[in-house]
Amino acid sequence: MSHVDKALGFVRPAVRKMDGYVPGLQPKPGQHLVKLNTNENPFPPSPRVLAALRDATEGTMRLYPSPAADALRERAAALYGIGPSQVLCGNGSDEILSMLMRTFVNERDAIAYFSPSYSLYPVLASLANARTAAIPLPRPDKDADMAGLAVPSPKARIFFLSSPNSPYGVGFPTAWVARLLERFSGIVVADEAYVDFAAESSLPLLAGSPRLIVVRTLSKAYSLAGMRVGFAFAHDAIIREMMKTKDSYNVSGLAQVAACAALDDQGYFRKTRDAILDTRTRFTASLVERGFRVLPSRANFIFAVPPAGIEAGRLYEGLLGRGFLVRHWKTGPVSDGLRISIGADSDMDALLGAIGEECHGSQ
Ligand SMILES: *Cc1c(COP(=O)(O)O)cnc(C)c1O
C-alpha cells in the first residue's frame, strides 16, 4: 500500500464514495463567453455597495467581523418584518443549507426534495451519510397549474423545496406551501434563492410555523454572488440551535458591509429586478414564437425545450461554439431542455440570433 493510499484510508467512507458538487461551467481566464448558465445578475451591485466597500475602514480587515453579523441581521429583519433573532446569516445560502443538515439530519435519516431541483441537496445528503427521497416534479403548462400540484408527504427529516424551482423556474403558491406544512411532518425548508423574481414567498407563513425555515441569498437578485451572503429566517428557538453549527466568523467583514449596503438600496433593487422581469417576458415570447416550449418562470432564468427535430444537447454545443454558455444536463428528467439565465437585453438579443441560426441549420 502506498503512503498516499494509507492516508486516503482515513477519509470517511461517505466522502470517499461520493462525487462532489459539480457547479455550472466557469469560463477559463481570458475566455470570452456570454455567461448565462448560473443565473447571475447582469447588473452590477448597487453603487452604494461599492461606496460602502471603499469606505470600509482598515479595521474591517484587521479585526474579526461580527460573529453573528449583527448589523446585517438587523437590516434584514427590518426589511422583512421579522425580529433580528429570527435571522441567521451565512457565507452564501449554500452554507445555510449545510448548517441545516448539521442541525437536523442524523446518519441514515432521509431528506426529501423534488426531482429536478437544486443538485446540491443529494450531495449534502451523501456528505451526511443520509438517505434521499426524490419526488418527481411534473412540468406545468401554466402558472395556475401549480396550485393543483399533489402535496407529497415523504418520511424525511427535511423537505428541501426550491421555490421558485430550479431548473424549471416554476413557483409554489404560498397556500400550497401551507398545505405541505400540514401534510409533511418534518422541517420544511423553502429555498427561496429566486423569490425576488416571483409573485409569492413563504415568509408570511413563518409566524405560525416553527417547522418552516425560509432560505434566501443575495447572489441572484442583489448581484452579490461573488460576496457570498445568504440568510435563514425561522423561529428564534430554531435559529438559536442552527447558530451552534456555523463557523465562528462565517460571513466576512467586507461581505457584511456589502450586504447591508445592498439591502439599503431598495430603489436600485426594484429597478434592476423589473428590468430583468421585462427581459424575461420578451425573451420567453421570442422563444415561443420560434416553437420552443417554455415553462412558466418565476425566476431569473427560463427552462426551454427546443422544437421537434432539434436536440437540446446539440443546441447547447452549437451555442457554446458561438460563444454562449447556457446550462444543459446530459442525463435525467431535464436532458430535453436548456436552462437559460436572463442576462442583459443586448446579450439576450444576440442569443436569439444565434438560436435562430442554429435551429435553421439543423432543419
Ligand atoms: C443559487 C442557489 C443557491 C445558492 O446561492 P448562494 O447564496 O450563492 O450559495 C441556493 N439554492 C438555490 C436553489 C440556488 O439556485
The ligand as an ORCA input file, in Angstrom:
! r2SCAN-3c Opt
* xyz 0 1
  C     -28.080     29.803     -6.415
  C     -28.822     28.920     -5.474
  C     -28.439     28.779     -4.143
  C     -27.097     29.222     -3.624
  O     -26.897     30.510     -3.526
  P     -25.610     31.086     -2.781
  O     -26.201     32.025     -1.816
  O     -24.818     31.730     -3.860
  O     -24.866     29.963     -2.110
  C     -29.236     28.058     -3.284
  N     -30.348     27.442     -3.723
  C     -30.734     27.510     -4.996
  C     -31.968     26.818     -5.431
  C     -29.969     28.233     -5.926
  O     -30.312     28.262     -7.199
*
